[in-house]
Amino acid sequence: MRTVPLRIANQKFSKLVQEVENGQEFLITRRGRPIAELVPHRADKTTDPNWNAAFRQMMTRLREGASLGGLRIDRDEIHER
């Protein structure tokens, strides 16, 4: 993520937007302090391979339950089903 002062971001906004369309991310600062991020829009997180991998891993762990030193806790026990 590149850092850009607010004054420059205002002056070159169209150019920054073009770069964001190509995947670049910007941290906009005022007097050296972060105030905003300009990042590509991610309309559907399910198309992100990293998100999908994390979701599958989470669902597998939920189905298997968690082991706490021999005590097995699964989703049904948590919700008392």
mmCIF file as gemmi writes it, N, C-alpha and C atoms, coordinates in Angstrom:
data_model
loop_
_atom_site.group_PDB
_atom_site.id
_atom_site.type_symbol
_atom_site.label_atom_id
_atom_site.label_alt_id
_atom_site.label_comp_id
_atom_site.label_asym_id
_atom_site.label_entity_id
_atom_site.label_seq_id
_atom_site.pdbx_PDB_ins_code
_atom_site.Cartn_x
_atom_site.Cartn_y
_atom_site.Cartn_z
_atom_site.occupancy
_atom_site.B_iso_or_equiv
_atom_site.pdbx_formal_charge
_atom_site.auth_seq_id
_atom_site.auth_asym_id
_atom_site.pdbx_PDB_model_num
ATOM 1 N N . MET Axp A 1 ? 0.853 -1.17 0 1 0 ? 1 A 1
ATOM 2 C CA . MET Axp A 1 ? 0 0 0 1 0 ? 1 A 1
ATOM 3 C C . MET Axp A 1 ? 0.898 1.231 0 1 0 ? 1 A 1
ATOM 4 N N . ARG Axp A 2 ? 0.661 2.088 -0.959 1 0 ? 2 A 1
ATOM 5 C CA . ARG Axp A 2 ? 1.454 3.312 -1.058 1 0 ? 2 A 1
ATOM 6 C C . ARG Axp A 2 ? 0.798 4.431 -0.26 1 0 ? 2 A 1
ATOM 7 N N . THR Axp A 3 ? 1.616 5.304 0.307 1 0 ? 3 A 1
ATOM 8 C CA . THR Axp A 3 ? 1.123 6.441 1.087 1 0 ? 3 A 1
ATOM 9 C C . THR Axp A 3 ? 1.144 7.685 0.218 1 0 ? 3 A 1
ATOM 10 N N . VAL Axp A 4 ? 0.029 8.44 0.282 1 0 ? 4 A 1
ATOM 11 C CA . VAL Axp A 4 ? -0.105 9.651 -0.518 1 0 ? 4 A 1
ATOM 12 C C . VAL Axp A 4 ? -0.671 10.761 0.367 1 0 ? 4 A 1
ATOM 13 N N . PRO Axp A 5 ? -0.018 11.932 0.395 1 0 ? 5 A 1
ATOM 14 C CA . PRO Axp A 5 ? -0.591 13.052 1.154 1 0 ? 5 A 1
ATOM 15 C C . PRO Axp A 5 ? -1.92 13.505 0.524 1 0 ? 5 A 1
ATOM 16 N N . LEU Axp A 6 ? -2.817 13.999 1.351 1 0 ? 6 A 1
ATOM 17 C CA . LEU Axp A 6 ? -4.142 14.417 0.889 1 0 ? 6 A 1
ATOM 18 C C . LEU Axp A 6 ? -4.056 15.434 -0.243 1 0 ? 6 A 1
ATOM 19 N N . ARG Axp A 7 ? -3.142 16.374 -0.149 1 0 ? 7 A 1
ATOM 20 C CA . ARG Axp A 7 ? -3.006 17.397 -1.194 1 0 ? 7 A 1
ATOM 21 C C . ARG Axp A 7 ? -2.717 16.759 -2.547 1 0 ? 7 A 1
ATOM 22 N N . ILE Axp A 8 ? -1.816 15.802 -2.578 1 0 ? 8 A 1
ATOM 23 C CA . ILE Axp A 8 ? -1.482 15.109 -3.834 1 0 ? 8 A 1
ATOM 24 C C . ILE Axp A 8 ? -2.666 14.267 -4.299 1 0 ? 8 A 1
ATOM 25 N N . ALA Axp A 9 ? -3.34 13.609 -3.363 1 0 ? 9 A 1
ATOM 26 C CA . ALA Axp A 9 ? -4.506 12.795 -3.722 1 0 ? 9 A 1
ATOM 27 C C . ALA Axp A 9 ? -5.569 13.661 -4.376 1 0 ? 9 A 1
ATOM 28 N N . ASN Axp A 10 ? -5.784 14.869 -3.866 1 0 ? 10 A 1
ATOM 29 C CA . ASN Axp A 10 ? -6.758 15.777 -4.471 1 0 ? 10 A 1
ATOM 30 C C . ASN Axp A 10 ? -6.325 16.188 -5.868 1 0 ? 10 A 1
ATOM 31 N N . GLN Axp A 11 ? -5.064 16.498 -6.038 1 0 ? 11 A 1
ATOM 32 C CA . GLN Axp A 11 ? -4.554 16.965 -7.32 1 0 ? 11 A 1
ATOM 33 C C . GLN Axp A 11 ? -4.541 15.869 -8.384 1 0 ? 11 A 1
ATOM 34 N N . LYS Axp A 12 ? -4.328 14.627 -7.979 1 0 ? 12 A 1
ATOM 35 C CA . LYS Axp A 12 ? -4.155 13.532 -8.943 1 0 ? 12 A 1
ATOM 36 C C . LYS Axp A 12 ? -5.185 12.427 -8.742 1 0 ? 12 A 1
ATOM 37 N N . PHE Axp A 13 ? -6.375 12.81 -8.322 1 0 ? 13 A 1
ATOM 38 C CA . PHE Axp A 13 ? -7.386 11.814 -7.98 1 0 ? 13 A 1
ATOM 39 C C . PHE Axp A 13 ? -7.688 10.862 -9.14 1 0 ? 13 A 1
ATOM 40 N N . SER Axp A 14 ? -7.865 11.381 -10.34 1 0 ? 14 A 1
ATOM 41 C CA . SER Axp A 14 ? -8.183 10.529 -11.5 1 0 ? 14 A 1
ATOM 42 C C . SER Axp A 14 ? -7.083 9.506 -11.754 1 0 ? 14 A 1
ATOM 43 N N . LYS Axp A 15 ? -5.836 9.94 -11.64 1 0 ? 15 A 1
ATOM 44 C CA . LYS Axp A 15 ? -4.709 9.022 -11.839 1 0 ? 15 A 1
ATOM 45 C C . LYS Axp A 15 ? -4.7 7.943 -10.756 1 0 ? 15 A 1
ATOM 46 N N . LEU Axp A 16 ? -4.969 8.338 -9.511 1 0 ? 16 A 1
ATOM 47 C CA . LEU Axp A 16 ? -5.011 7.357 -8.423 1 0 ? 16 A 1
ATOM 48 C C . LEU Axp A 16 ? -6.126 6.335 -8.661 1 0 ? 16 A 1
ATOM 49 N N . VAL Axp A 17 ? -7.277 6.799 -9.114 1 0 ? 17 A 1
ATOM 50 C CA . VAL Axp A 17 ? -8.396 5.887 -9.38 1 0 ? 17 A 1
ATOM 51 C C . VAL Axp A 17 ? -8.02 4.899 -10.476 1 0 ? 17 A 1
ATOM 52 N N . GLN Axp A 18 ? -7.327 5.365 -11.51 1 0 ? 18 A 1
ATOM 53 C CA . GLN Axp A 18 ? -6.879 4.452 -12.565 1 0 ? 18 A 1
ATOM 54 C C . GLN Axp A 18 ? -5.954 3.381 -11.995 1 0 ? 18 A 1
ATOM 55 N N . GLU Axp A 19 ? -5.061 3.778 -11.1 1 0 ? 19 A 1
ATOM 56 C CA . GLU Axp A 19 ? -4.146 2.812 -10.498 1 0 ? 19 A 1
ATOM 57 C C . GLU Axp A 19 ? -4.897 1.84 -9.593 1 0 ? 19 A 1
ATOM 58 N N . VAL Axp A 20 ? -5.912 2.326 -8.891 1 0 ? 20 A 1
ATOM 59 C CA . VAL Axp A 20 ? -6.73 1.454 -8.04 1 0 ? 20 A 1
ATOM 60 C C . VAL Axp A 20 ? -7.457 0.427 -8.903 1 0 ? 20 A 1
ATOM 61 N N . GLU Axp A 21 ? -7.917 0.83 -10.069 1 0 ? 21 A 1
ATOM 62 C CA . GLU Axp A 21 ? -8.57 -0.109 -10.984 1 0 ? 21 A 1
ATOM 63 C C . GLU Axp A 21 ? -7.623 -1.231 -11.39 1 0 ? 21 A 1
ATOM 64 N N . ASN Axp A 22 ? -6.33 -0.953 -11.359 1 0 ? 22 A 1
ATOM 65 C CA . ASN Axp A 22 ? -5.32 -1.957 -11.696 1 0 ? 22 A 1
ATOM 66 C C . ASN Axp A 22 ? -4.814 -2.714 -10.469 1 0 ? 22 A 1
ATOM 67 N N . GLY Axp A 23 ? -5.468 -2.506 -9.323 1 0 ? 23 A 1
ATOM 68 C CA . GLY Axp A 23 ? -5.129 -3.275 -8.135 1 0 ? 23 A 1
ATOM 69 C C . GLY Axp A 23 ? -4.286 -2.569 -7.084 1 0 ? 23 A 1
ATOM 70 N N . GLN Axp A 24 ? -3.834 -1.365 -7.36 1 0 ? 24 A 1
ATOM 71 C CA . GLN Axp A 24 ? -3.011 -0.626 -6.401 1 0 ? 24 A 1
ATOM 72 C C . GLN Axp A 24 ? -3.87 -0.138 -5.23 1 0 ? 24 A 1
ATOM 73 N N . GLU Axp A 25 ? -3.273 -0.024 -4.053 1 0 ? 25 A 1
ATOM 74 C CA . GLU Axp A 25 ? -3.961 0.49 -2.873 1 0 ? 25 A 1
ATOM 75 C C . GLU Axp A 25 ? -3.187 1.685 -2.33 1 0 ? 25 A 1
ATOM 76 N N . PHE Axp A 26 ? -3.927 2.685 -1.804 1 0 ? 26 A 1
ATOM 77 C CA . PHE Axp A 26 ? -3.302 3.898 -1.293 1 0 ? 26 A 1
ATOM 78 C C . PHE Axp A 26 ? -3.791 4.209 0.108 1 0 ? 26 A 1
ATOM 79 N N . LEU Axp A 27 ? -2.874 4.688 0.932 1 0 ? 27 A 1
ATOM 80 C CA . LEU Axp A 27 ? -3.195 5.215 2.247 1 0 ? 27 A 1
ATOM 81 C C . LEU Axp A 27 ? -3.065 6.727 2.128 1 0 ? 27 A 1
ATOM 82 N N . ILE Axp A 28 ? -4.147 7.43 2.373 1 0 ? 28 A 1
ATOM 83 C CA . ILE Axp A 28 ? -4.148 8.888 2.247 1 0 ? 28 A 1
ATOM 84 C C . ILE Axp A 28 ? -3.914 9.479 3.635 1 0 ? 28 A 1
ATOM 85 N N . THR Axp A 29 ? -2.962 10.422 3.708 1 0 ? 29 A 1
ATOM 86 C CA . THR Axp A 29 ? -2.595 11.008 4.992 1 0 ? 29 A 1
ATOM 87 C C . THR Axp A 29 ? -2.812 12.519 4.983 1 0 ? 29 A 1
ATOM 88 N N . ARG Axp A 30 ? -3.033 13.051 6.172 1 0 ? 30 A 1
ATOM 89 C CA . ARG Axp A 30 ? -3.086 14.504 6.377 1 0 ? 30 A 1
ATOM 90 C C . ARG Axp A 30 ? -2.09 14.802 7.484 1 0 ? 30 A 1
ATOM 91 N N . ARG Axp A 31 ? -1.105 15.623 7.163 1 0 ? 31 A 1
ATOM 92 C CA . ARG Axp A 31 ? -0.035 15.966 8.118 1 0 ? 31 A 1
ATOM 93 C C . ARG Axp A 31 ? 0.62 14.716 8.694 1 0 ? 31 A 1
ATOM 94 N N . GLY Axp A 32 ? 0.78 13.699 7.834 1 0 ? 32 A 1
ATOM 95 C CA . GLY Axp A 32 ? 1.461 12.48 8.226 1 0 ? 32 A 1
ATOM 96 C C . GLY Axp A 32 ? 0.604 11.447 8.945 1 0 ? 32 A 1
ATOM 97 N N . ARG Axp A 33 ? -0.652 11.8 9.236 1 0 ? 33 A 1
ATOM 98 C CA . ARG Axp A 33 ? -1.539 10.862 9.925 1 0 ? 33 A 1
ATOM 99 C C . ARG Axp A 33 ? -2.496 10.222 8.924 1 0 ? 33 A 1
ATOM 100 N N . PRO Axp A 34 ? -2.676 8.908 8.994 1 0 ? 34 A 1
ATOM 101 C CA . PRO Axp A 34 ? -3.602 8.225 8.082 1 0 ? 34 A 1
ATOM 102 C C . PRO Axp A 34 ? -5.035 8.711 8.299 1 0 ? 34 A 1
ATOM 103 N N . ILE Axp A 35 ? -5.742 8.985 7.189 1 0 ? 35 A 1
ATOM 104 C CA . ILE Axp A 35 ? -7.145 9.401 7.304 1 0 ? 35 A 1
ATOM 105 C C . ILE Axp A 35 ? -8.073 8.553 6.437 1 0 ? 35 A 1
ATOM 106 N N . ALA Axp A 36 ? -7.548 7.894 5.402 1 0 ? 36 A 1
ATOM 107 C CA . ALA Axp A 36 ? -8.416 7.104 4.527 1 0 ? 36 A 1
ATOM 108 C C . ALA Axp A 36 ? -7.584 6.127 3.711 1 0 ? 36 A 1
ATOM 109 N N . GLU Axp A 37 ? -8.277 5.107 3.224 1 0 ? 37 A 1
ATOM 110 C CA . GLU Axp A 37 ? -7.657 4.163 2.306 1 0 ? 37 A 1
ATOM 111 C C . GLU Axp A 37 ? -8.445 4.176 1.007 1 0 ? 37 A 1
ATOM 112 N N . LEU Axp A 38 ? -7.733 4.158 -0.095 1 0 ? 38 A 1
ATOM 113 C CA . LEU Axp A 38 ? -8.339 4.07 -1.418 1 0 ? 38 A 1
ATOM 114 C C . LEU Axp A 38 ? -7.945 2.707 -1.969 1 0 ? 38 A 1
ATOM 115 N N . VAL Axp A 39 ? -8.912 1.785 -2.023 1 0 ? 39 A 1
ATOM 116 C CA . VAL Axp A 39 ? -8.633 0.403 -2.409 1 0 ? 39 A 1
ATOM 117 C C . VAL Axp A 39 ? -9.648 -0.054 -3.449 1 0 ? 39 A 1
ATOM 118 N N . PRO Axp A 40 ? -9.314 -1.091 -4.228 1 0 ? 40 A 1
ATOM 119 C CA . PRO Axp A 40 ? -10.268 -1.619 -5.2 1 0 ? 40 A 1
ATOM 120 C C . PRO Axp A 40 ? -11.515 -2.151 -4.503 1 0 ? 40 A 1
ATOM 121 N N . HIS Axp A 41 ? -12.645 -1.972 -5.14 1 0 ? 41 A 1
ATOM 122 C CA . HIS Axp A 41 ? -13.907 -2.497 -4.622 1 0 ? 41 A 1
ATOM 123 C C . HIS Axp A 41 ? -13.928 -4.005 -4.806 1 0 ? 41 A 1
ATOM 124 N N . ARG Axp A 42 ? -14.313 -4.708 -3.765 1 0 ? 42 A 1
ATOM 125 C CA . ARG Axp A 42 ? -14.433 -6.155 -3.847 1 0 ? 42 A 1
ATOM 126 C C . ARG Axp A 42 ? -15.906 -6.496 -3.707 1 0 ? 42 A 1
ATOM 127 N N . ALA Axp A 43 ? -16.564 -6.616 -4.839 1 0 ? 43 A 1
ATOM 128 C CA . ALA Axp A 43 ? -18.015 -6.79 -4.867 1 0 ? 43 A 1
ATOM 129 C C . ALA Axp A 43 ? -18.46 -8.101 -4.234 1 0 ? 43 A 1
ATOM 130 N N . ASP Axp A 44 ? -17.747 -9.175 -4.508 1 0 ? 44 A 1
ATOM 131 C CA . ASP Axp A 44 ? -18.194 -10.475 -4.03 1 0 ? 44 A 1
ATOM 132 C C . ASP Axp A 44 ? -17.004 -11.215 -3.431 1 0 ? 44 A 1
ATOM 133 N N . LYS Axp A 45 ? -16.955 -11.27 -2.103 1 0 ? 45 A 1
ATOM 134 C CA . LYS Axp A 45 ? -15.817 -11.894 -1.439 1 0 ? 45 A 1
ATOM 135 C C . LYS Axp A 45 ? -15.705 -13.373 -1.747 1 0 ? 45 A 1
ATOM 136 N N . THR Axp A 46 ? -16.793 -14.008 -2.17 1 0 ? 46 A 1
ATOM 137 C CA . THR Axp A 46 ? -16.739 -15.443 -2.439 1 0 ? 46 A 1
ATOM 138 C C . THR Axp A 46 ? -15.92 -15.77 -3.685 1 0 ? 46 A 1
ATOM 139 N N . THR Axp A 47 ? -15.583 -14.777 -4.468 1 0 ? 47 A 1
ATOM 140 C CA . THR Axp A 47 ? -14.727 -15.029 -5.633 1 0 ? 47 A 1
ATOM 141 C C . THR Axp A 47 ? -13.248 -14.941 -5.263 1 0 ? 47 A 1
ATOM 142 N N . ASP Axp A 48 ? -12.953 -14.511 -4.052 1 0 ? 48 A 1
ATOM 143 C CA . ASP Axp A 48 ? -11.574 -14.396 -3.584 1 0 ? 48 A 1
ATOM 144 C C . ASP Axp A 48 ? -11.085 -15.77 -3.127 1 0 ? 48 A 1
ATOM 145 N N . PRO Axp A 49 ? -10.042 -16.318 -3.75 1 0 ? 49 A 1
ATOM 146 C CA . PRO Axp A 49 ? -9.572 -17.651 -3.376 1 0 ? 49 A 1
ATOM 147 C C . PRO Axp A 49 ? -9.114 -17.746 -1.922 1 0 ? 49 A 1
ATOM 148 N N . ASN Axp A 50 ? -8.525 -16.687 -1.384 1 0 ? 50 A 1
ATOM 149 C CA . ASN Axp A 50 ? -8.101 -16.704 0.022 1 0 ? 50 A 1
ATOM 150 C C . ASN Axp A 50 ? -9.308 -16.78 0.951 1 0 ? 50 A 1
ATOM 151 N N . TRP Axp A 51 ? -10.357 -16.042 0.627 1 0 ? 51 A 1
ATOM 152 C CA . TRP Axp A 51 ? -11.566 -16.07 1.439 1 0 ? 51 A 1
ATOM 153 C C . TRP Axp A 51 ? -12.193 -17.462 1.385 1 0 ? 51 A 1
ATOM 154 N N . ASN Axp A 52 ? -12.26 -18.041 0.188 1 0 ? 52 A 1
ATOM 155 C CA . ASN Axp A 52 ? -12.837 -19.38 0.039 1 0 ? 52 A 1
ATOM 156 C C . ASN Axp A 52 ? -12.067 -20.427 0.838 1 0 ? 52 A 1
ATOM 157 N N . ALA Axp A 53 ? -10.744 -20.357 0.812 1 0 ? 53 A 1
ATOM 158 C CA . ALA Axp A 53 ? -9.93 -21.32 1.56 1 0 ? 53 A 1
ATOM 159 C C . ALA Axp A 53 ? -10.167 -21.166 3.054 1 0 ? 53 A 1
ATOM 160 N N . ALA Axp A 54 ? -10.209 -19.935 3.536 1 0 ? 54 A 1
ATOM 161 C CA . ALA Axp A 54 ? -10.448 -19.703 4.96 1 0 ? 54 A 1
ATOM 162 C C . ALA Axp A 54 ? -11.842 -20.162 5.361 1 0 ? 54 A 1
ATOM 163 N N . PHE Axp A 55 ? -12.833 -19.928 4.504 1 0 ? 55 A 1
ATOM 164 C CA . PHE Axp A 55 ? -14.208 -20.341 4.798 1 0 ? 55 A 1
ATOM 165 C C . PHE Axp A 55 ? -14.31 -21.861 4.88 1 0 ? 55 A 1
ATOM 166 N N . ARG Axp A 56 ? -13.697 -22.558 3.917 1 0 ? 56 A 1
ATOM 167 C CA . ARG Axp A 56 ? -13.725 -24.025 3.939 1 0 ? 56 A 1
ATOM 168 C C . ARG Axp A 56 ? -13.051 -24.571 5.196 1 0 ? 56 A 1
ATOM 169 N N . GLN Axp A 57 ? -11.924 -23.974 5.574 1 0 ? 57 A 1
ATOM 170 C CA . GLN Axp A 57 ? -11.209 -24.411 6.767 1 0 ? 57 A 1
ATOM 171 C C . GLN Axp A 57 ? -12.066 -24.185 8.014 1 0 ? 57 A 1
ATOM 172 N N . MET Axp A 58 ? -12.722 -23.037 8.093 1 0 ? 58 A 1
ATOM 173 C CA . MET Axp A 58 ? -13.578 -22.744 9.239 1 0 ? 58 A 1
ATOM 174 C C . MET Axp A 58 ? -14.741 -23.725 9.322 1 0 ? 58 A 1
ATOM 175 N N . MET Axp A 59 ? -15.369 -24.019 8.193 1 0 ? 59 A 1
ATOM 176 C CA . MET Axp A 59 ? -16.505 -24.935 8.189 1 0 ? 59 A 1
ATOM 177 C C . MET Axp A 59 ? -16.07 -26.352 8.567 1 0 ? 59 A 1
ATOM 178 N N . THR Axp A 60 ? -14.894 -26.772 8.126 1 0 ? 60 A 1
ATOM 179 C CA . THR Axp A 60 ? -14.372 -28.089 8.506 1 0 ? 60 A 1
ATOM 180 C C . THR Axp A 60 ? -14.169 -28.161 10.012 1 0 ? 60 A 1
ATOM 181 N N . ARG Axp A 61 ? -13.588 -27.129 10.579 1 0 ? 61 A 1
ATOM 182 C CA . ARG Axp A 61 ? -13.365 -27.106 12.027 1 0 ? 61 A 1
ATOM 183 C C . ARG Axp A 61 ? -14.685 -27.093 12.795 1 0 ? 61 A 1
ATOM 184 N N . LEU Axp A 62 ? -15.678 -26.378 12.283 1 0 ? 62 A 1
ATOM 185 C CA . LEU Axp A 62 ? -16.981 -26.371 12.945 1 0 ? 62 A 1
ATOM 186 C C . LEU Axp A 62 ? -17.609 -27.765 12.936 1 0 ? 62 A 1
ATOM 187 N N . ARG Axp A 63 ? -17.493 -28.464 11.811 1 0 ? 63 A 1
ATOM 188 C CA . ARG Axp A 63 ? -18.069 -29.811 11.718 1 0 ? 63 A 1
ATOM 189 C C . ARG Axp A 63 ? -17.348 -30.803 12.629 1 0 ? 63 A 1
ATOM 190 N N . GLU Axp A 64 ? -16.022 -30.68 12.713 1 0 ? 64 A 1
ATOM 191 C CA . GLU Axp A 64 ? -15.223 -31.605 13.51 1 0 ? 64 A 1
ATOM 192 C C . GLU Axp A 64 ? -15.306 -31.307 14.997 1 0 ? 64 A 1
ATOM 193 N N . GLY Axp A 65 ? -15.584 -30.089 15.361 1 0 ? 65 A 1
ATOM 194 C CA . GLY Axp A 65 ? -15.59 -29.696 16.763 1 0 ? 65 A 1
ATOM 195 C C . GLY Axp A 65 ? -14.185 -29.362 17.225 1 0 ? 65 A 1
ATOM 196 N N . ALA Axp A 66 ? -14.082 -28.828 18.427 1 0 ? 66 A 1
ATOM 197 C CA . ALA Axp A 66 ? -12.789 -28.44 18.991 1 0 ? 66 A 1
ATOM 198 C C . ALA Axp A 66 ? -12.444 -29.348 20.154 1 0 ? 66 A 1
ATOM 199 N N . SER Axp A 67 ? -11.173 -29.656 20.294 1 0 ? 67 A 1
ATOM 200 C CA . SER Axp A 67 ? -10.718 -30.478 21.405 1 0 ? 67 A 1
ATOM 201 C C . SER Axp A 67 ? -10.045 -29.588 22.429 1 0 ? 67 A 1
ATOM 202 N N . LEU Axp A 68 ? -10.521 -29.68 23.674 1 0 ? 68 A 1
ATOM 203 C CA . LEU Axp A 68 ? -9.931 -28.903 24.748 1 0 ? 68 A 1
ATOM 204 C C . LEU Axp A 68 ? -9.388 -29.874 25.796 1 0 ? 68 A 1
ATOM 205 N N . GLY Axp A 69 ? -8.233 -30.449 25.48 1 0 ? 69 A 1
ATOM 206 C CA . GLY Axp A 69 ? -7.608 -31.373 26.406 1 0 ? 69 A 1
ATOM 207 C C . GLY Axp A 69 ? -8.455 -32.607 26.687 1 0 ? 69 A 1
ATOM 208 N N . GLY Axp A 70 ? -9.016 -33.195 25.66 1 0 ? 70 A 1
ATOM 209 C CA . GLY Axp A 70 ? -9.837 -34.384 25.821 1 0 ? 70 A 1
ATOM 210 C C . GLY Axp A 70 ? -11.319 -34.083 25.902 1 0 ? 70 A 1
ATOM 211 N N . LEU Axp A 71 ? -11.676 -32.862 26.27 1 0 ? 71 A 1
ATOM 212 C CA . LEU Axp A 71 ? -13.079 -32.454 26.299 1 0 ? 71 A 1
ATOM 213 C C . LEU Axp A 71 ? -13.458 -31.999 24.9 1 0 ? 71 A 1
ATOM 214 N N . ARG Axp A 72 ? -14.407 -32.662 24.299 1 0 ? 72 A 1
ATOM 215 C CA . ARG Axp A 72 ? -14.79 -32.335 22.933 1 0 ? 72 A 1
ATOM 216 C C . ARG Axp A 72 ? -16.018 -31.429 22.951 1 0 ? 72 A 1
ATOM 217 N N . ILE Axp A 73 ? -15.88 -30.308 22.288 1 0 ? 73 A 1
ATOM 218 C CA . ILE Axp A 73 ? -16.992 -29.366 22.19 1 0 ? 73 A 1
ATOM 219 C C . ILE Axp A 73 ? -17.278 -29.147 20.715 1 0 ? 73 A 1
ATOM 220 N N . ASP Axp A 74 ? -18.525 -29.35 20.329 1 0 ? 74 A 1
ATOM 221 C CA . ASP Axp A 74 ? -18.896 -29.083 18.942 1 0 ? 74 A 1
ATOM 222 C C . ASP Axp A 74 ? -20.03 -28.055 18.922 1 0 ? 74 A 1
ATOM 223 N N . ARG Axp A 75 ? -20.436 -27.709 17.73 1 0 ? 75 A 1
ATOM 224 C CA . ARG Axp A 75 ? -21.429 -26.66 17.535 1 0 ? 75 A 1
ATOM 225 C C . ARG Axp A 75 ? -22.746 -26.974 18.246 1 0 ? 75 A 1
ATOM 226 N N . ASP Axp A 76 ? -23.197 -28.224 18.181 1 0 ? 76 A 1
ATOM 227 C CA . ASP Axp A 76 ? -24.466 -28.59 18.807 1 0 ? 76 A 1
ATOM 228 C C . ASP Axp A 76 ? -24.406 -28.423 20.321 1 0 ? 76 A 1
ATOM 229 N N . GLU Axp A 77 ? -23.285 -28.782 20.923 1 0 ? 77 A 1
ATOM 230 C CA . GLU Axp A 77 ? -23.156 -28.619 22.375 1 0 ? 77 A 1
ATOM 231 C C . GLU Axp A 77 ? -23.149 -27.155 22.779 1 0 ? 77 A 1
ATOM 232 N N . ILE Axp A 78 ? -22.498 -26.334 21.974 1 0 ? 78 A 1
ATOM 233 C CA . ILE Axp A 78 ? -22.461 -24.904 22.28 1 0 ? 78 A 1
ATOM 234 C C . ILE Axp A 78 ? -23.875 -24.338 22.294 1 0 ? 78 A 1
ATOM 235 N N . HIS Axp A 79 ? -24.702 -24.781 21.35 1 0 ? 79 A 1
ATOM 236 C CA . HIS Axp A 79 ? -26.05 -24.238 21.225 1 0 ? 79 A 1
ATOM 237 C C . HIS Axp A 79 ? -27.09 -25.131 21.909 1 0 ? 79 A 1
ATOM 238 N N . GLU Axp A 80 ? -26.616 -26.108 22.677 1 0 ? 80 A 1
ATOM 239 C CA . GLU Axp A 80 ? -27.472 -27.006 23.45 1 0 ? 80 A 1
ATOM 240 C C . GLU Axp A 80 ? -28.592 -27.617 22.622 1 0 ? 80 A 1
ATOM 241 N N . ARG Axp A 81 ? -28.195 -28.269 21.536 1 0 ? 81 A 1
ATOM 242 C CA . ARG Axp A 81 ? -29.202 -28.914 20.672 1 0 ? 81 A 1
ATOM 243 C C . ARG Axp A 81 ? -29.338 -30.349 20.997 1 0 ? 81 A 1
